[in-house]
Amino acid sequence: MKKGFIGSLIGVAIVVAADTIIRVIVSISLNIPVDLFLYENYGFTWSLLICALTLVTSFLGGFFSVTYADIKKRPALIMYGVWLMALRYGQIHYAMDVELLLPIVALVFSLLAVVLVWRFFLSKKKTTPIAEPSGPVADTEPHSQHKKHHSPNANE
């Protein structure tokens, strides 16, 4: 449980670091000041790109938290989801007066990333083993039959 808690916090730290690096790269390329919570300062296309990349960064953070927790992977991902939703809710609350659409889309993308991590890394693939035939069909295998050909009058 301890590794799951630590993994979930590190996963959220990965999300924050990756989002910050993306925003710094965009800010440097556009020569504008960095804003870590708002989207509208970057222009429409860059804002959409940053918002879409929240899906990727959230997926990577969830992937790390699941792989870091050896045994208790589901609680680690649930804790990661709680921390991530707290982060995104804080972003929405901070940006509520200025903009609302793109922070909510980032929240939805983060939820989708948690669901994707759950689907790809935690869902058990249930495969049914091929049942071996039993009964009269199983007795007709060639290696289990001993065919003896003899005529009733062979000893005569």
C-alpha positions in Angstrom: 0.0 0.0 0.0 2.9 2.3 0.7 4.4 1.8 -2.7 1.0 2.5 -4.3 0.6 5.8 -2.4 4.1 6.9 -3.3 3.6 5.7 -6.9 0.4 7.7 -7.2 2.1 10.9 -5.9 5.0 10.4 -8.3 2.5 9.8 -11.1 0.9 13.2 -10.4 4.3 14.8 -10.1 5.1 13.4 -13.6 1.8 15.0 -14.9 2.7 18.4 -13.4 6.2 18.3 -14.7 5.3 17.2 -18.2 2.5 19.8 -18.4 4.9 22.5 -17.2 7.6 21.4 -19.7 5.0 21.5 -22.5 3.8 25.0 -21.5 7.4 26.3 -21.2 8.2 25.0 -24.7 5.1 26.7 -26.2 5.8 29.9 -24.3 9.4 30.1 -25.5 8.4 29.4 -29.1 5.6 32.0 -29.0 7.7 34.5 -26.9 4.9 35.0 -24.2 5.0 34.6 -20.4 4.4 31.1 -19.0 1.0 30.5 -17.3 0.6 27.2 -15.6 -3.1 27.0 -15.2 -4.7 29.1 -18.0 -5.1 28.1 -21.6 -6.3 31.3 -23.4 -2.9 33.1 -23.3 -1.5 30.7 -25.9 -3.9 31.2 -28.7 -6.6 28.8 -29.9 -4.5 26.1 -31.6 -1.8 26.0 -29.0 -4.4 25.9 -26.3 -6.1 22.9 -27.9 -2.7 21.2 -28.3 -1.8 21.7 -24.7 -5.3 20.5 -23.6 -5.0 17.4 -25.8 -1.6 16.6 -24.4 -3.1 16.4 -20.9 -4.4 13.0 -22.1 -0.9 11.8 -22.9 0.7 13.2 -19.7 -2.1 11.8 -17.5 -1.8 8.4 -19.2 2.0 8.4 -18.6 1.5 9.4 -14.9 -1.1 6.6 -14.4 1.2 4.1 -16.2 4.0 4.9 -13.8 1.9 4.7 -10.7 0.6 1.3 -11.8 4.0 -0.1 -12.7 5.6 1.3 -9.5 3.0 -0.5 -7.2 3.9 -4.1 -7.5 1.0 -5.9 -5.9 -1.7 -3.4 -5.1 -2.1 -1.8 -8.5 -5.8 -1.0 -8.4 -5.6 1.1 -5.1 -2.6 2.8 -6.6 -4.5 3.8 -9.7 -7.5 4.9 -7.6 -5.3 7.1 -5.5 -3.6 8.5 -8.6 -7.1 9.3 -10.0 -8.1 11.1 -6.8 -4.9 13.2 -6.8 -5.2 13.9 -10.5 -8.8 15.0 -10.1 -7.9 17.3 -7.2 -5.2 18.8 -9.4 -7.6 19.3 -12.3 -10.4 20.6 -10.0 -7.9 23.2 -8.6 -7.1 24.2 -12.2 -10.8 24.6 -12.9 -11.4 26.6 -9.7 -8.4 28.9 -10.4 -9.5 29.6 -14.0 -13.2 29.8 -13.4 -13.4 33.6 -13.8 -11.4 33.7 -17.0 -12.2 30.5 -18.9 -14.0 27.3 -18.2 -14.2 25.1 -21.3 -10.6 24.0 -21.8 -9.9 23.2 -18.1 -13.1 21.1 -18.0 -11.9 19.3 -21.3 -8.5 18.7 -19.6 -10.4 17.2 -16.6 -12.3 14.9 -19.0 -9.1 13.9 -20.8 -7.5 13.1 -17.5 -10.5 10.9 -16.5 -10.2 9.2 -19.9 -6.5 8.6 -19.4 -7.2 6.9 -16.0 -9.8 4.7 -17.6 -7.4 3.8 -20.4 -4.7 2.8 -17.9 -7.3 0.7 -16.1 -8.3 -0.9 -19.3 -4.9 -1.7 -20.7 -2.9 -2.5 -17.6 -5.4 -3.8 -15.0 -8.2 -5.6 -16.7 -7.6 -9.3 -16.7 -7.9 -10.9 -20.1 -10.1 -13.9 -19.4 -9.2 -16.7 -21.8 -11.0 -20.0 -21.6 -8.7 -23.0 -21.9 -9.7 -25.4 -24.7 -11.4 -28.3 -23.1 -10.2 -31.7 -24.0 -12.9 -33.9 -25.3 -14.2 -36.7 -23.0 -16.4 -39.6 -23.4 -16.9 -41.7 -26.6 -15.3 -39.1 -28.8 -12.1 -39.1 -26.8 -11.8 -42.9 -27.1 -11.7 -42.7 -30.9 -8.2 -41.3 -31.0 -5.9 -43.3 -33.2 -3.1 -43.9 -30.7 -5.5 -45.3 -28.1 -7.1 -47.9 -30.3 -5.5 -51.2 -30.9 -6.9 -52.8 -33.9 -6.5 -56.5 -34.2 -7.5 -58.0 -37.5 -8.1 -61.7 -37.4 -10.4 -64.0 -39.0 -12.5 -66.3 -36.8 -11.1 -69.3 -38.6 -7.4 -68.2 -38.6 -6.4 -70.9 -36.1 -7.8 -73.7 -38.2 
